């Protein structure tokens, strides 16, 4: 079949259809589990005041024109997070959503500008429970797909094996020989110069104007991620607080936060937090993130003041976002995200 054959070609659709039917079975299996566990499915609207306030997430902007003909800047959300946390403030305690989300500047084998995110929250429960949930969902996915393993290209991962859990600092030491925590002070302040010396020592290229975050991302993508989720699931835990804008800090160690990511076959599948509920600290972190976005990309997004107000009464909770299309990809062995989307983005 020619590479430029459209997705709606009958022959190509016939090739893709088994993957799409597996997608439906996986979604039904996860929905069924969530229902039995007492979760309420919610349906957040996508049009928001802010698409999210993380420096390297890019939203799609639009204008909402009122009855008076006046336009107001709005965005398609990059995650249903703000809306779902408002529901927690309203009194919901166990909620989930299969939400379409939009992220600009993202296209490739693992990225689509529009994709489906499974997000769920538990009030009054630690973020370790979310780790168990995610591993359970990956096992449900391979079972519903009629497989025994997760696969991406030449890599495989057994979701039934005991997951590996290690901190970001441990992963940096193991796979890159980098002492990450040496570049973070006791209050969480980071030093780019200190981390740069670590990169120089292992011969990893860098630019003179790289920030601490740039350096961390380079080590993570080039040295660490290729080793994660090989043979068994990896839970990468305790991100530096400077890389966890929406997560609370770990009690007793202000350098790191209750943030983790789940990997299989070198692919990041989920990103979870023990949620930050201090509105003033959240405002400060958002400000730093938007300063960085403006420095790098020349733009910044507004803050959702309604969200910051809701944080004042939001209870302690844990929450997580999982890339549903990626899970389907790995459960079916599909090579590209568009292979498991009923209608790919043109």
N, C-alpha and C positions, 0 to 999 in steps of 0.2 A: 504494500500500500504506500502511495506517495506521502512524503512527510507533510505536505500542505493540504492533504485531504481534510475537508471540514468535518467537525465533530458530528454534524447532522447527516453525513453520508450514511446510507443504510449499512454498508459494509463495516464502516468504522464503528457505528453505533452497535452493531451486532457483536463486535469485539469487546466493546466497553460494557455492554449490558450486564454480564455476570458480576462485574465489579460494582455496578450501581445497585444491583439487587442485594449484594452483600452489604453495601452501605445501609440499605433499609433494615436489614436484619440486625446489624450492629446497633443502629440507633434504637430499634425496638427493644433489644436486650438491655441496653443501658437505661432506657426510659422505664422499663419494667422494674429493674433493680431499684431505681430511685423512688418509684412509686411505693414499692414494698417497704422501703426504708423511711417512708413518711415525708418525702420531699414534695413541695408544691412547685409545679412548673409555672413559670411566669414568662411574660412576653414583653420585654422592654422595647420602647420605641427607639428607632435608630437616630432620629434627628435630635441633636443636642446642642446646648450652648457651647460646650467644649468637647473636642474629640478625645480628650485625654491630655495629660500634661507631663509626658515623658519626652525627654529631649529628642530621642531618635525614632519616635513614632510620628507618622505623618498622616494627617487627616485629609478628607475630601471636603472642600468648602462649598457652600451654596448660599442662597439668599431666600429667606422666607418672607414673602410679600403679604402684608396684612390687607384687610378690607379697605384701609385708608390709602393703599398703594405704596406704602413705605416699606422698604426692605430692611430686614434684620439679618446680620451674619449668623449662619448656623453651620453645623458640621454633621457628617455621618460619623457615628461613633466608631472608635477603634476597638472598643470593648464595651459590654453592657455594665461594666463595673460600677460607675457612679450611680446609675439608676437602681441597680440591685442593692447597693448599700443604703440608698434612701429607703428601700423597702424593708431592710433590716431595722432602720430607725423607726419605721412605721409600725413594727411589731412582728414581722415575719421572722421565723427562726431557722427554717431549713428550706432553701429555695434553689432552683436550678433553671437554666434557660439554654436552649439551642438557638443561638442568635447569629444572624448574618452580621458580619462586621466588615469594615472597609479600612484598608491601610494603603496609602499612596507610596510610591517609590519602591514597591515590592512586587517582583515578578520573576518566576523561575521554576525549577523542578519542585521546590518545596514551598513556593510562595505564589499566591494569587491576590490581586487587588481586593477582591471580595471573597470571603470564605466563611465557614461555619465554626463558631466557637461554642464549646460546651463549658458553661461557667456554673459553679455551685458554691453555696455558702452554708456554714454550720455555726450557729450562735452558741457560745459557751463551750466550744470544743477546741482542743489544740490542733495545730497544723499537722501534727503527725497522723491524725485521722485522715487527712486529705491524701497523704502519701498512700495509705492503705486503700482508700477509695480508688485512686488512680491505677494502682497495680491491679486491683480487681477489675476495673473497666478494660484494661488491656487484655486480661485473660478472657473476659466476656467477648471482646472483639475477635480474637483469633478463633474462639469456639464458634461464634456466629458465622465467621467467614469460612469455616470448614478447614481450618489450618491448625498447626501446632506451634507455630513460631511467627515472630515479627520479622519482616525482611525488607531491606532497602539496598538495591544494587547487589553487591557481592557480600553484604553483611547480614548476619542473622542474630536473633535475640530470643531466648527462651523466657517467656513471661511467667512461667511456672517455677522457675528457679528463684532462690532467695535473692531479693534485690540487694544491690550494693549501695550503701549510703556513706557518702564522704563529704566533708566540708569543702568549700571552694579553696580554702588555704591548703588543705591536705592534697587536693587534686593538683594545685599549682606546684607543690613540692614534689609530688610523685611523678608527674608527667613533664614538668618543665624545669625542675630544680630551682624554682623561684620561691623566695620567702616573702609571700604577699603581705603578711601581717606586719613585717618590718617596716612597711611603708604607710602604716596606719597608726595614729597615736591613740592613746587610751580613750579619748573622747570622740573618736571616729574621724578626726581630721586626716586627710590623705596627703602624701608627699609624692609628686611626680618625679622629682629628682632622685629620690630613694629608689623608686620602682624602676626608673630608667637605668640605674646602675645594675640592677638585677638583670635587665634585658641585655645590657652590654656584656655582662659576665657569661651569658649563655649564647651570645652571638646572634640575637634576634634583632632584625632590622627595626628601626624606628625613625621618626622625624623629630627634629629639634623642638618643634612646637607642639608635640603630642602632649595631651593632658594625661593625668593619672588614669582617667577612664579610658582614653584611647589605648594606653599601654596595657591595661587589664584586658580590654577586648581583643587585642592582638595575641596575647598569650592564650586566652581562652579559645579563640577560634583556630589558631595555628598549632598549638601544642596540646591542649586539653580535650576539647570536644571530639576530635577524631578517635579518642580512646573510650568514650563514654557509651554505655549501653551495648557493649560488645559481648555477646554470649548471654548476658543477663541484664536486666534493667538497672540503670544507675540513677540514684537520687542525689543530685548535687545540692548540698544544704549549706545554710549559714553564709549567704552572700554578704560581702561588706555592706555596711549600712549606707555608704555613699552610692551603692548600686541597687538600692531597694527603696525607692521613693514612697511606696505605699505600704511598707511592712514595718511592724514594730521591732524595736531593737531587742536583742537577746538579753534577758535578765542577767546582770552580772558581767556583761561584756558589751560595752557600747560600740565596739568596733564592728560588730556583725549584727545582722538582722534575721528575723524569722522569715526568710525567703528560701524557697527551693525550686529546682527545676527537675523534671523527669526526662531521661534520655533512653532511647533504644536505637541501636544501629547507628550511633553518632548523630541522631536526629533529636532535637528538642521537641517534646510533645506537650508539656504542661508547665505552668508557672504558678506556684502557690505561695500564699502569705499567711502569717499570723497578722491580722489586719491592724494597721495604725488607726487609732480613733481619737488622737489629740489634734483638734482642728488647727491650732496655732503651729504645731510642728509640721503638720501637713501643708499649710500655707507656705511656710518657709522652704520646705523641700520642693514644692511646685515652683516657687520663685527661682530657686537654683537651677531646676531643670529647664525652665523657660529662658533663663539667662544663657545657658549652654546652647539651647536651640537657636537663640538669636545670634550667638557667636559663630556657630557652625553653618547655619542655614539662612540667617537673615530674617527670621520670622519668629513669632511667638503666638501662643493661643491664649484666649481669655481663661480665667479661672471660673469654675462653676461655683458661684457663691452659695447657691442653694445646697450643693453637696457639702461644702464646708460647714454650713449651718446644721445639716443633718448629722454630721459627725459628732456634734455636741451631745446627742442622745443615742447614738448608735451603740449597741452593747458590744462587749468583747466577742470577736468572731474570727473564724478562719475562712479563707476563700481561695478559689483556684480557677484558672482558665486553661482549657485543654483544646488544642487544635484538632477538631474532630476529623477534618479531611485527612490530616496527616496520619491519624490513628487508622483510618480506613485504608490509606495507602500501604502502611506497613503490615496491616493484618491480611491484605490481599496480595501483597508483593508488587503493587503497581509502581511503575518507575517515575510517574509525574502526578502532581496533585490534580491536574486537569482530567486525568483518566478516571477519577472517582467523583467528579462533579457532574451532575445531570446536565447542566448547561454552563460550560466554561465562559469566563469573561472574554469578550471578543478581542 
